[in-house]
Amino acid sequence: MKRIIFSLACLITTLTAAAQSEKYQKAMGANLAKFELSKTAADYQALSASFERIASTEKTQWLPYYYAAHATIIYGFTNNKPAENDGIADKAEQLLNAADSLEKNNSEISCLRSMVATLRMMVNPMQRYMQFLPVVEKALAMAQQQDPTNPRPDFIKGQNLRNTPEQFGGGCKTAKPMVEKAITLFDTFKPASPLHPNWGKAQAQEMLAGCK
């Protein structure tokens, strides 16, 4: 009898875990689809909040925190109000710290940390360039070290150079090799699952086309 009760308990636990996993997969998949369609600052702000709600339920999963941070960062850039960037960056860093507590030494998290530093630099590029450029570069170097197959560090480097004025060493000429390398890596990169980060290739191809 005890064996039967134990077996039933194990079956119920397994079925419950499977149902929770399916719910998580569906919620994440729906949000990732929205990521592709989002365009406005309000879209990204709402998306970040949605990922945070998933994170509050799935406390052992790092990806909801990662995507909430990513949406927050894009919200900051799309919002285009530099005076608000520090507060937005603070929020993104909190989310990345939560992700990092669950997934140490992750290349994707390091990539987003570089973007947070860029967001802070954009408050006043002339005054903050020397302070935050080393932070950006260190985070991207770490991302490459953590996963040399990840195309996003090179993509972000290329994007940063493309957006830097030519008189400061930026522009298409310096960005193009980085973007080309990123696209080569994108062609062979395989995310760990359909929910893991796999963004940037379309943007890299668009950027390269614009530099020809």
C-alpha positions as CSV (number, residue, x, y, z in Angstrom):
1,M,0.0,0.0,0.0
2,K,2.8,2.4,0.9
3,R,4.4,1.7,-2.5
4,I,1.2,2.5,-4.3
5,I,0.8,5.8,-2.4
6,F,4.4,6.7,-3.1
7,S,4.0,5.9,-6.8
8,L,0.9,8.0,-7.0
9,A,2.6,10.9,-5.2
10,C,5.5,10.7,-7.6
11,L,3.1,10.6,-10.6
12,I,1.2,13.7,-9.3
13,T,4.4,15.5,-8.8
14,T,5.6,14.7,-12.3
15,L,2.4,15.7,-13.9
16,T,2.3,19.0,-11.9
17,A,5.9,19.8,-12.9
18,A,5.1,19.0,-16.6
19,A,2.0,21.2,-16.5
20,Q,4.0,24.1,-14.9
21,S,6.8,23.6,-17.5
22,E,4.3,23.7,-20.4
23,K,2.7,26.9,-19.0
24,Y,6.1,28.5,-18.7
25,Q,7.1,27.5,-22.2
26,K,3.8,28.9,-23.6
27,A,4.1,32.2,-21.7
28,M,7.7,32.7,-22.8
29,G,7.0,31.8,-26.4
30,A,4.1,34.3,-26.5
31,N,6.3,37.0,-25.1
32,L,9.2,36.3,-27.5
33,A,6.7,36.5,-30.4
34,K,5.7,40.0,-29.1
35,F,9.4,40.9,-29.0
36,E,9.5,40.6,-32.8
37,L,6.5,42.8,-33.2
38,S,7.4,45.5,-30.6
39,K,8.3,48.9,-32.0
40,T,7.4,51.7,-29.5
41,A,8.8,52.5,-26.1
42,A,5.5,51.6,-24.6
43,D,5.6,48.2,-26.3
44,Y,9.0,47.4,-24.7
45,Q,8.0,48.7,-21.3
46,A,4.9,46.5,-21.3
47,L,6.9,43.5,-22.5
48,S,9.5,44.0,-19.8
49,A,6.7,44.0,-17.2
50,S,5.2,40.8,-18.7
51,F,8.6,39.0,-18.5
52,E,8.9,40.1,-14.9
53,R,5.6,38.5,-14.1
54,I,6.8,35.2,-15.5
55,A,10.0,35.6,-13.5
56,S,8.0,36.2,-10.3
57,T,6.3,32.8,-10.8
58,E,9.3,30.9,-12.2
59,K,11.8,31.8,-9.6
60,T,14.5,29.4,-10.7
61,Q,14.5,30.5,-14.4
62,W,17.0,33.1,-15.5
63,L,15.6,33.7,-19.0
64,P,12.6,35.8,-17.9
65,Y,14.9,38.1,-16.0
66,Y,17.2,38.3,-19.0
67,Y,14.4,39.2,-21.4
68,A,12.9,41.7,-19.0
69,A,16.3,43.4,-18.8
70,H,16.6,43.3,-22.6
71,A,13.2,44.8,-23.1
72,T,14.0,47.5,-20.5
73,I,17.2,48.4,-22.3
74,I,15.5,48.7,-25.6
75,Y,12.8,50.8,-23.9
76,G,15.5,53.1,-22.8
77,F,17.0,53.6,-26.2
78,T,13.5,53.8,-27.9
79,N,12.3,56.2,-25.2
80,N,14.9,58.7,-26.4
81,K,14.9,60.7,-23.2
82,P,18.6,60.7,-22.0
83,A,17.8,62.3,-18.7
84,E,15.8,59.2,-17.8
85,N,18.5,56.7,-18.9
86,D,20.1,56.2,-15.5
87,G,16.9,55.2,-13.8
88,I,16.1,52.8,-16.7
89,A,19.7,51.4,-16.5
90,D,19.3,50.9,-12.7
91,K,16.2,48.8,-13.4
92,A,17.9,46.7,-16.1
93,E,20.9,46.1,-13.8
94,Q,18.6,44.8,-11.1
95,L,17.1,42.4,-13.5
96,L,20.5,41.3,-14.8
97,N,21.7,40.7,-11.3
98,A,18.7,38.5,-10.7
99,A,19.5,36.6,-13.9
100,D,23.2,36.3,-12.9
101,S,22.3,34.9,-9.5
102,L,20.7,31.9,-11.3
103,E,23.1,31.6,-14.3
104,K,26.7,32.5,-13.6
105,N,29.3,33.5,-16.1
106,N,26.8,33.8,-19.0
107,S,27.8,35.5,-22.2
108,E,24.3,36.7,-23.0
109,I,24.1,38.5,-19.7
110,S,27.5,40.1,-20.2
111,C,26.3,41.4,-23.6
112,L,23.3,43.1,-22.0
113,R,25.6,44.6,-19.3
114,S,27.5,46.3,-22.1
115,M,24.3,47.8,-23.4
116,V,23.4,49.1,-20.0
117,A,26.7,50.9,-19.9
118,T,26.0,52.4,-23.3
119,L,22.6,53.5,-22.1
120,R,24.3,55.4,-19.3
121,M,26.9,56.9,-21.6
122,M,24.1,58.3,-23.8
123,V,22.9,60.6,-20.9
124,N,25.8,62.8,-22.0
125,P,28.2,61.1,-24.4
126,M,30.8,63.9,-24.3
127,Q,31.1,63.9,-20.5
128,R,30.6,60.1,-19.9
129,Y,32.5,58.6,-22.8
130,M,35.7,58.0,-20.9
131,Q,33.8,56.7,-17.9
132,F,31.6,54.1,-19.6
133,L,33.4,53.1,-22.8
134,P,35.8,50.9,-20.8
135,V,32.8,49.3,-19.1
136,V,31.2,48.5,-22.4
137,E,34.5,47.1,-23.8
138,K,35.1,45.0,-20.7
139,A,31.7,43.5,-20.7
140,L,31.9,42.6,-24.4
141,A,35.4,41.1,-23.9
142,M,34.0,39.0,-21.1
143,A,31.0,37.9,-23.2
144,Q,33.4,36.7,-25.9
145,Q,35.5,34.8,-23.4
146,Q,32.5,33.2,-21.9
147,D,31.3,31.9,-25.2
148,P,33.5,32.5,-28.3
149,T,30.7,31.1,-30.6
150,N,28.2,33.8,-29.5
151,P,27.7,36.3,-32.4
152,R,26.2,39.0,-30.3
153,P,29.4,40.5,-28.8
154,D,30.7,41.3,-32.3
155,F,27.3,42.5,-33.5
156,I,27.1,44.9,-30.5
157,K,30.6,46.1,-31.2
158,G,29.8,46.7,-34.8
159,Q,26.6,48.5,-33.8
160,N,28.4,50.7,-31.4
161,L,31.1,51.6,-34.0
162,R,28.4,52.3,-36.6
163,N,26.7,54.8,-34.3
164,T,30.1,56.4,-33.4
165,P,31.0,59.5,-35.5
166,E,33.8,59.0,-38.0
167,Q,35.9,61.6,-36.4
168,F,36.0,59.5,-33.2
169,G,36.9,56.3,-35.1
170,G,33.4,55.0,-35.9
171,G,31.3,54.8,-39.0
172,C,30.8,52.0,-41.6
173,K,34.4,51.5,-42.4
174,T,35.4,50.4,-38.9
175,A,32.0,48.7,-38.1
176,K,31.9,46.5,-41.3
177,P,34.5,43.9,-40.3
178,M,32.8,43.4,-36.9
179,V,29.4,43.0,-38.5
180,E,30.7,40.6,-41.1
181,K,32.3,38.5,-38.3
182,A,29.0,38.5,-36.4
183,I,27.0,37.3,-39.4
184,T,29.5,34.5,-39.9
185,L,29.0,33.4,-36.3
186,F,25.2,33.8,-36.6
187,D,25.3,31.3,-39.5
188,T,26.6,28.6,-37.2
189,F,25.3,29.6,-33.8
190,K,22.8,27.2,-32.2
191,P,20.9,28.4,-29.1
192,A,20.5,25.9,-26.3
193,S,16.7,25.9,-26.7
194,P,14.0,27.8,-28.6
195,L,13.7,30.1,-25.6
196,H,17.4,31.0,-25.4
197,P,18.7,34.2,-27.0
198,N,18.9,34.1,-30.7
199,W,18.5,37.8,-31.7
200,G,20.5,40.1,-33.8
201,K,21.1,38.4,-37.2
202,A,18.5,40.4,-39.1
203,Q,19.7,43.6,-37.6
204,A,23.3,42.7,-38.5
205,Q,22.4,42.0,-42.1
206,E,20.5,45.2,-42.4
207,M,23.4,47.1,-41.0
208,L,25.8,45.5,-43.4
209,A,23.5,46.2,-46.3
210,G,23.4,49.9,-45.2
211,C,27.2,50.0,-45.2
212,K,27.7,48.8,-48.8
